[in-house]
């Protein structure tokens, strides 16, 4: 009879060790080596954890070879095209999509929890005018923990959900306040008459009194196309399995720290240019290239092993095919080109890079397809959102994923404090 196990043999000693194989509902099975050190006196060596599963999860599934991404079993294509970000948040937290009444109640609760304590608002004044919004965002979320100390010790599902709803609702407000503080302009309070995404854009753009820019023909308005585009971006960023920032959130959770402290740590991790900061770098690079006639020269530089120039927004650690989120944004970009006035010099440069990279064997053979950062930056630029706010927008979308991962970790009876080991080579 077959055994669902794998046997390791130490060729130095001839000793063998048998470990159980744990089968996944989707994707790769894993080898249960929790007793490996106790059995063998050795650690496994896996820099970057490229072959290590550190948890069980039912939240997000990725198949990098197939270009597949699912939240709670539902494909990202279905969610992005047929459901709102609020529906996606409900799905991640409750393991199912909401019915009409549940969605209305959830949306209303998020709207009413979006306001910030006056004491927290004073924190923004302490930052210099040139502070990056990500620095302010991280500090403000840490400070938020002091206003809701009761979330350090939750006993039931209602408490978990209240904590999660609170951070999801307040993150756009904190991000918008951080941005406006960096400009030295008055804050715009949340408006309970507005939905999640439109409310954020209003807090970013509005003048005191909540009115939009005044032109000769009247006040400019935020149109439905803009809201739809940004809402889709939030959905596509909502979760992404055990990525770097999520691993940080779970690691901090393992210490017993306040959930908002764990979220703040995730924000700091996401800020890195190799992670969430990449979308900001994409636009900076397009601006640096400057014109379409220079694209081919920069492509050749990217292919030159002796040149340290790297083409931003291409390739992904997990996806060895086209990033499914990038496909969705590519379609959205093409669909909204006219409405969002995407036919700019920047867009022309991006299209030329995309055209060459998708047909050049150098990029194709290395699976260097455009990733989500490539298209996100272009669409956000069309939405008149400054580069400094690209990563905070990533934070807004990802907050629900982080807090859902935090809750899952805390409820897992087998979870332990994160404590990797090392291969010591010093004296």
N, C-alpha and C positions, 0 to 999 in steps of 0.2 A: 504493500500500500504506500502511495506517495505521501511524503511528509512536506508540509508547507514551511520548510526551514532552509537555512543555508549553513554550511559548515566551513569554518576557517581552520587551516592547519598551519602551525608555526613550524617552518622547515628547519629551524635551529634545534628545536627540542622534540619535534614529532608529535606534540600535543595538539589535539583538535578541540574545537569549541563550536557548539551548535546554537543558532539563533533563529527565532521565529520570524517569518515574513508576515507583515500586516498588510492586507490587501485594501486598496483604496476603492471608493465607489466610482471615482473617475481618476484617470491618470496613473502615475507610477505608484507601485507598492513600495513599502519601506521595510528596512531590516531593523528589528528591535534590538539595539545593542546597548540598552541601558545598563546591563551587567558586565559590559565588555572589560572595563577597568578592573572590576572585582575578580573577573575570571582570569584575565591575562596579565594584569599589572601594567598594561599599556593604554595610552590614549589613541584615538584616531586623529589624523592630521588633515584638516580641511579648511585652508585659508579662504575667507570669504563665504564659507558655508555653502559652497556650490553643490555639494552632494549630501547635505544634512537637512533633515526635517526636524524642527525643534518643537513642533506642536501638532495637535489634531485640530482641524477646523472644518466648519460647515458653511463658511461665509463666501469665499471667492475661489473660483477654480480657473486656472490658466493652463492651456496647452500651447506652449511656445512654438512647437513644430507646426501645428495646424493653424496658429493664429487665432486661438479661441479664448474668450474671456466670458465668464458667467458670474453673476451675483445670485446667490441662493438658487442656483440651477437655471436661472433665466439668462439668455444670451444678452450681451451688451448691445447688440444690434436692435433687439426687440425693445429694450429699455430706452435706448437713446431716441428711437424713432416713434415709439408709441406711448411713452410714459414720461412724466415730469420728474424733476429732481426730488420734489417732495415725496412722490410715490416711491422713488428709489430709496430715500432715507427710511421710509416706513418699512420697506421690504428688508433692508439690511438689519434693522433693529428688531423686527417682529417675525422674520422668516417667511413672510408672505406679503403679497400686494394688498393694499387696503381696498375696502369697498367704498362707495361714494361718500357715505356718512362718515366713515373713519378718516378718509382723506380730508374732508372739510374740518373735522375736529382737530386733526393733527396740524393742519395748516394754520388754523386759528391759534392754537397753543403756541406754535413757533413764532407767530407774529407778536403775540402778547409778551413773550419772554425775551424779545430782542433788545429791550432797554438795558442800559448799564447803570449800576449804582453810581451816585454822584461822587462818592469817595474814589471809585476806580477812575472816573473821568479825570480827576486831578493828576493822576499818574502821568498822563500824556504831556502835561506841561513841563515835566522834568527832563524831557528829551530834547536834544539840540535840533535845530531846524533841518539839518542835513542827515538826520537819522534815517536809515533805511526802514521802510515800514515793517519788514520782517523782524528786525531787532525789537521794535516797539511791540509788535504783535506777540512775540514770544514772551516778553516781560509782562505784558498785560494779562496774558492767559495764566501765567504763574501767579500773578497777583490775584486773579479771579478766585483762586483756591482759598484765599484767606476770607473771602466773602461768603463762601459756601462750605464751611468746614464740615458740615454734617455729611457730606459725600465721602468722607474718609472711611465710613463704616456703615455700609448699606446692608439691609437684612432681607429685603423683598424686591420683587420685580418692579413694583411701582416706583421704588426709590431709584433703582437703576435707570428706568426710563426717564424719570424727572431730571436726573443728573445729565443724561444724554441729550434730552430735548433742550436743556438750558445751554449747554455748550454749543450745540448746533445753531441755535437761534442767535446767540450773542456773537459768534465768530464774524459774520459779515459786518456787524456794527463796530467791533473792535478794529477790523481791517480798514473800514472806511474812515474811522476816527484817526487811525495811525497815518493814513494817507493825508488827510486834511491837516493834521498836526505838522506833517513834514512841509506843508505849504504855508503854514501859519494862518490858516483861514478857519472861520467858525465851524463847529460840528453841526451836522444835520441829524436830528433825532430820527429814529425809525418811525414809520407811518403805518399804523395797523390797517389802513385801507389798501395797502399794497402787498402783493405776494412777495415771496422770498427773494427772487432774483431781481425783480423790478425795484424792490425796496433798496437793495444793495446799490444798484446803479444810481438811484436817486440820492442816496447818502453820499455817493462819490461826486456827483455832478451839480447838485442843486445849490442855489444861492440861499442866504438866510431868509427864512420864511417858507422854505420848501419850494420856491419857484425856480423853474429852469431858466436857462440863458434867454435873454430877451433880444429878439431880432426885429427888423422893420415890420415883419408880418406877424409878430407875436412871440409867445414863448415857445422855444423848441421843446418837443416832447420825446420821451423815450418810446420808440415804436416796438411793436410786437416782434418784429424780426430780430432786433437786438436782444430782447429778453429771451427769445427762443434759442438764439445762438449761444448765449452765455449759460442758459439753463442746461443745454446739451453738454457744454464743457464741464459744468459741475458734475453731471451724471457720469461722464467718462472718467472723471478723477475720483469718484466716490470711494473706491477701494481697489487694491491691486495686490492682494495676497500678502506674502511675507517679504515685502520690499524693505529697503534700508530703514526708512523712517518708522514703518510699522514694527519692525524688529526692535527699534529703540523704544517705542511705546510699550511693547510687551515686556521688554527688559526692565524698564522703570516700574511697570506694574508689578513685576515680580518682587520688587523691594517693599511693596506695601505703601508706596507713595500715593498722594492724592491723585485722582484721575486727571485733573486739569494740569497737574505738574507733568504727568506722563505725556499729555497732549502738547504741552509747551516744549518738551524734549523732542517730540516728533517734528514740531515746527522748526526747531534748530537744525535737525538732521536734514529736513527737506530743503533747507536753504542752500545746501551745497550745490555747486555747479554740475556735479556728476549725477545729481538727483533732480529735485524740483526746480532748481535754478537754471536748468538747461534751456527752458523756453525763453527766458530773458536773454540768454547768450545767443540764441538763434537770431533774434531781431538785431542784436548788436552786431552780429557778423554780417547780416544782410546789409546793414547800414555801412559797415566797413568796406564791403565789396563795392558798393556805390552805384554801379551801373551794369546793365546786361552785357555789354561788350567786354567786361572784365571777368565774367563768370568762368569761361573756359580756362583762363590762366589760373584761377584759384582752384578749379577742379584738378588741374595738373599738379598743383602744389600739394593738394590733399593726397594724391596718389604717390607722391615722391617720398620714399622712406627716409630720405635725408633732410626732409623739411618737417618742422614740428607743427605746421599748420594742420588743424583738424576741422573737418566739415561738421558743424554742429547740427543736431536734429536728425542724424542718420544712425541706424543700428540700435539694438536694444539687447540688454543682458539676457532676457528671457526669450523674446520672440525671435525665432529663426526664420520667420516668414514675415509678411506684412503685419504690423501692429494693427489689430482690428479697430482700435480706437482711432488710429490715424486714417484708416479707410473711411470711417464715418465722418470725420472732420474734413477729409478731402471732398467727399460728396456734398457736405454742408457748405463748404467754401465755394464749390462750383455753383451750387444752387443759389447761394446768397450773394454772388459776385456783384450783381447789379444793385440789389437793395442796399448792400453795405459799402458800395463804391470801392470795390476791391481792386479795380484796374489802376493801380498806382505803379510807380517805378519799383517800389519794394516788392510788390506782387509779381512784377515782370521778372525781377531777379530770382525770386523764389521759384517761379514756374520754369525758368531756364535751368536752374540747378536740378530741380525735380526731373525734368525731361532728360537731361544728360545722365543723371545717376541711375534712373530706372532702365536705361538702355546700355549702360557701360558695364562690360563684363567685370571690371575691377570691383564695382559696388555690388553687382548682382551675385557674383561668386562668393562674396564675403557676407551675404545677407544684410547688406547695409541699405535697408529700405528707409524711407522717411518715417520717423516715429511721431508720436503724439505731440512732442514739443515743437516739431517743425510747423505743423498746422495750427497749433494753439496760439503760438506767438503771432502768426499772421492774422488770425481772426480777432484776437484781442487788440491788435493794433488798429484794425478796421473799426473796432468798437470804441476807439479813442481812449483806450486804457493805457496809461504810461507803463513803460517797462518795469519800473520799480514795483508795480502792483501785480505783475504776472504771477509771481510765486505766492503772494497772499491769496490770490484767487484759487490757486492750486490748494492752498490750506483750507479755504472755505469748503471746497468740494470734498476734500479728503477727511475732514473732521468726523463725518459720520462713520467712515470706515475705521478710523483710529479708535473711536469710542466703542464701536461694536467689537473690534478686536480686543480692546481692554476688558470689556464685559465678559467676552468668551473666555479670556485667560483667567479672570477672577473666579468664574464659575467652574473651571476645570479642576477637579479634585486631585489630579495627578501633577498639577503645575508646581514648579519649584523656582527658587531664585536663579536667575541667569548667572552662570559661572563657568565660562569656557576654560579649558586648560591650555597649556603651552608646551612647545618643544624648546627646552632651555638649551642655549648654545653658549652661554657666557662662562666666565671663569668662576 
